[in-house]
Structures are given as structure tokens and as C-alpha cells.
Amino acid sequence: MSNELEAFIEYISVIKALSKKSVEAYRSDLNALEETLGKPLIALDSALLFSALGVYKNKRTLNRKLSSVNAFFDFCYKNRFSDEKTKLKFSKIPKLLPKFLSFAEIQNGLTLIDRTTLSGVRDYALILFLYATGTRISECLALKREDIEGEWLRVRHAKGERERMVPIAKVAIKALQSYLDEKKRDDGFVWSNYKGGRLSRISAYKTTQKYLGVSPHILRHSYATSLISGGADLRVVQELLGHASLLTTQIYTHIQKQDLKETVEVCHPMARESL
């Protein structure tokens, strides 16, 4: 390991106080490059580095390696180990639209649930609740009875401690109330397992997988997609989802654009006939 790399590792360990896992990731990435190329990193040019990194076909893995290299070069420039500020360009990763279910697909999944049992009543209410509120599964499972205020949900255990109010569809409230009326034990939390204890994330995951073939988070995407496709304002959706930045919410506008494109292709005469 070169002297400059040792200094960088000491810097991120002591001054930046990064976690052991993060420090080890940097050490592994950068030391491997030095060993592969047989030279200190600071002596390598961009062409050689890209040649060495070319073995990584997965673009996300490649970008992680590039991030490590850029952090090292930035450290060297700021500490005058290098007179030139080197920054390697990241590989472009195509934006993937979030997977989502249509309302019809969710309805079909709900018909598979045996609602003559308590677990069935719970599963039915859980799926409806997730789709009706767009809550993260962690927020949903932390739900207590007092968090339901009429036709509103107060999300107290939100990501980043951002409490928010979300309206709940009446059909979801009705399903939830039916479940709560049948519960034998009340430990304060809304969702319980068959033993009466708090429902776990894995149990919730198994529930949505069983009836819908997706994770609970896909219902959050489905909620947002339904709102955007229906014409909801992006900032309103941001507030309902509890996103800190509008940029996070904007991914759903791609879905809206695709929906608009398909509408034009079906309805506009110039999309069907040539002049």
C-alpha cells in the first residue's frame, strides 16, 4: 500500500470517522487497484485506471469503485500530494421505473384471501391499508390505534422523523376496523401475528408475496403511481409519501408521461393513420 493511500485510510478512519465497514470497502477497492497495476494510485492516469476497472461489467459496482478512486484523488489534491485535481466520470445507469401493480391486479389478489379466519381478515386489511396510504412497511408496522384519527392516519414513526398526516380511503378503514374488532389481544400495536405479538417485517413480506407476488414496498409505488396517473400534483404526492426531496418523487412523472404517450397512441388519429 502506497504512503498516500495509507494517509487516506487514516484520514477517513480518524478525521472523517467513517464506519469500519466503509473504511474496509475503501481499503479493499483502492489497494486492489494498486496491486493489480503494480503502481501507487497517485502515479496512475485515467486511461490505466479505466482499463483496470473495465473488468466490472455491473455499472453500479463500477461506479462504487470510481467513487472510491475519486474520493482518494480529492484527498490527495486537497493535501497537496497532487497538483492536478483528477475526477473520473461515472458510468451512466439507465433509470428504472419502479415496479407497481394496477388496482385490478390488487383486487384480484384480494379475492384469494380467506376472510373467514382472523389471519385472513388481517391480511386483507393490511394489503388495503398499504395501498390506501402508501406508507413504508416500517411505518405501517409501527402503527398504534391512536394513530388512526377518524379518516386520517398520523405517521409518527416516519423516515427522518418527518411526521405527516395521510387520509385513508373508507374501504381501508372499514377493513381495518373489522380486523381490530376480531383481535383477541391488544398490545397497543395494530398489526399482530397469530400469537398476539407484533407483526414482523418478514411476515408482512410473506403476506404480500402470497397474494400479490410482490414486496410490501411495491404497494407504496402502486399508491404513488395511482395518484400521479390520476392527475395528482407532484408536491402533494411528495407530502403524502413523506419524501424529503421532490427529486425522489419525480421518478413517478415518467410513469405519467408513459401513460400520456399510450393515450395519444390509442386516441389520436395521426398515431393510427398516415397522411
Buried (B, 14 or more C-beta within 10 A) or exposed (E): BBEBBEBBBEBBBEEEEBEEEEBEBBBEBBBEBBEEBEEBBBEBEEEBBBEBBEEBEEEEEBBBBBBBBBBBBBBBBEEEBBEEEBEBEEBEEEEEEBEBBEEEBBEEBBEEBEBEEBBBBBBBBBBBBBBBBBBBBEBBBBBEEEBBEEEEBBBBBBEEEEEBEBEBBEEBBEBBEBBBEEBEEEEEBBBBEEEEEBBEEEBBBEBBEEBBEBBBBBBBBBBBBBBBBEEBEBEEBBBBBBBEEEEEBBBBEBBBEEBEEEEEEEEEEEEEEEE
